[in-house]
């Protein structure tokens, strides 16, 4: 599976997850469910995942300004622990990042994927990677945090959507119209 195909899965799963989160009470999304200095809530994890994708894909890989430059609340640091941002603002930012990421991934050639990327601000031994390896890092980063969010939802009595790749494969392999609905829309509370 190539990165663009996995990214298509991630964006479909992201939409299903956002649908569930929209039906989840705001106090659950903001609850300090995680200890630590960086992330405390589900919303914190969502902003973090979007910012990481934005930073790697736009900043590190393409040398472009981050998409968040067009989102003053996110750029101003409102995305830190205990974020004041709401789900709609985070989703709007992530959708803008997604549009640029999708275009970038679909334009990559095999030669592009083998290009070496040097990370000047990383420790010795972790500075040079193929673009392909770093893209997989970014995509798997989202998978990891999505699983954390699903687990956090369960601890709050909220049933997360089915996010396993297996359930999305029919649509990825033959087109969206060929696959049955994996996650029906959440019921109104």
C-alpha positions in Angstrom: 0.0 0.0 0.0 1.4 3.4 -0.9 1.2 6.4 1.4 -1.6 8.1 -0.6 -3.8 5.1 -0.2 -3.2 4.8 3.5 -3.9 8.6 3.8 -7.2 8.0 2.0 -8.1 5.5 4.8 -6.9 8.0 7.5 -9.1 10.8 6.1 -12.2 8.5 5.9 -11.5 7.2 9.4 -10.9 10.8 10.6 -14.4 11.8 9.2 -16.0 8.9 11.1 -14.2 9.8 14.3 -15.1 13.5 13.9 -18.8 12.4 13.5 -18.6 10.6 16.8 -16.8 13.5 18.5 -19.5 15.9 17.3 -22.1 13.8 19.1 -19.9 13.7 22.2 -20.5 16.2 25.0 -17.9 19.1 25.1 -17.0 18.4 28.7 -15.9 14.9 27.6 -13.8 16.3 24.8 -12.2 18.8 27.2 -11.8 16.5 30.2 -8.2 16.2 31.5 -8.0 12.4 30.9 -4.3 12.3 30.4 -1.5 13.2 32.8 1.6 14.9 31.5 2.7 18.2 30.3 1.8 18.1 26.7 -1.7 16.6 26.2 -4.6 16.4 28.6 -7.7 16.0 26.6 -9.1 14.5 23.4 -9.1 18.0 21.9 -5.5 18.4 22.7 -4.7 15.2 20.9 -6.7 16.2 17.8 -4.9 19.6 17.5 -1.5 17.9 18.0 -2.1 15.3 15.3 -3.1 18.1 12.8 -0.2 20.3 13.8 2.3 17.4 13.4 1.0 16.6 9.9 1.1 20.3 9.0 4.6 20.7 10.3 6.1 17.7 8.6 4.3 17.8 5.3 4.4 21.5 4.7 7.4 22.7 6.7 9.9 19.9 6.7 9.1 18.2 3.4 8.2 21.1 1.2 9.8 24.1 2.9 6.5 25.9 2.8 4.7 27.9 5.5 2.4 25.9 7.7 -1.3 25.9 7.0 -1.8 27.0 10.5 -0.5 30.4 9.4 -4.1 30.9 8.1 -5.6 30.0 11.4 -4.8 32.7 13.9 -6.1 30.8 17.0 -4.0 27.8 16.3 -0.9 29.9 15.3 -1.3 32.0 18.5 -0.8 28.9 20.6 -4.5 28.3 21.6 -3.7 24.7 20.8 -1.6 24.0 23.9 -2.7 21.7 26.8 -6.2 22.5 27.8 -6.9 24.1 24.4 -9.6 26.7 24.3 -10.4 25.7 20.7 -13.6 24.0 19.9 -14.1 20.9 17.8 -15.3 22.8 14.8 -12.2 25.1 14.7 -9.9 22.1 15.0 -11.8 20.2 12.3 -11.6 23.2 9.9 -7.9 23.5 10.4 -7.4 19.8 9.9 -9.5 19.8 6.7 -7.3 22.6 5.3 -4.1 20.6 6.2 -5.7 17.5 4.6 -6.4 19.2 1.3 -2.8 20.2 0.9 -1.5 16.9 2.2 -3.7 14.9 -0.2 -2.4 17.0 -3.2 1.2 16.6 -2.1 1.0 12.8 -1.6 -0.7 12.3 -5.0 1.9 14.3 -6.8 4.9 12.3 -5.4 6.9 10.1 -7.7 9.0 7.1 -6.8 12.1 9.2 -7.1 10.6 11.8 -4.7 9.9 9.1 -2.1 13.6 8.0 -2.2 14.9 11.5 -1.7 16.9 12.1 1.5 15.5 14.6 4.0 17.9 16.1 6.5 16.5 17.2 9.8 18.9 19.7 11.3 17.1 20.0 14.6 17.2 16.3 15.5 19.9 14.4 17.4 22.9 12.8 15.7 21.9 9.4 14.1 18.3 10.7 13.6 18.9 13.4 11.0 18.7 11.8 7.6 15.8 9.7 6.3 14.1 8.9 3.1 11.0 11.0 2.4 9.1 7.7 2.2 10.1 6.7 5.8 9.2 10.1 7.2 5.8 10.1 5.4 5.1 6.7 7.0 6.2 8.1 10.4 3.6 10.9 10.0 0.8 8.6 8.9 1.5 6.1 11.7 1.7 9.0 14.2 -2.0 9.8 13.4 -2.9 6.1 13.7 -1.4 6.0 17.2 -3.2 9.1 18.4 -6.5 8.0 16.9 -6.2 4.8 18.9 -5.6 6.9 22.0 -8.7 9.0 21.3 -10.8 5.8 20.8 -9.6 4.4 24.1 -10.2 7.7 25.9 -13.8 7.8 24.4 -14.4 4.2 25.8 -13.3 5.3 29.3 -16.0 8.0 29.1 -18.7 5.6 28.0 -18.7 6.8 24.4 -18.6 4.1 21.7 -15.9 5.1 19.1 -16.4 4.3 15.4 -14.9 1.2 13.8 -11.6 2.6 12.5 -9.7 -0.6 11.5 -8.3 -0.5 8.0 -10.0 -3.8 7.2 -13.4 -2.2 7.2 -12.3 0.5 4.8 -10.5 -1.8 2.3 -13.5 -2.4 0.0 -13.9 1.4 -0.6 -10.1 1.9 -1.0 -9.7 -0.9 -3.5 -12.9 -0.6 -5.6 -14.2 2.9 -4.9 -16.5 4.4 -2.2 -19.8 3.4 -3.9 -18.9 -0.3 -3.8 -18.5 -0.5 0.0 -21.3 -0.6 2.5 -21.4 2.0 5.3 -18.9 1.0 8.0 -19.9 3.6 10.6 -23.5 4.8 10.5 -24.0 8.4 11.6 -24.0 8.7 15.4 -27.4 8.8 17.1 -28.6 12.1 18.5 -28.2 12.1 22.2 
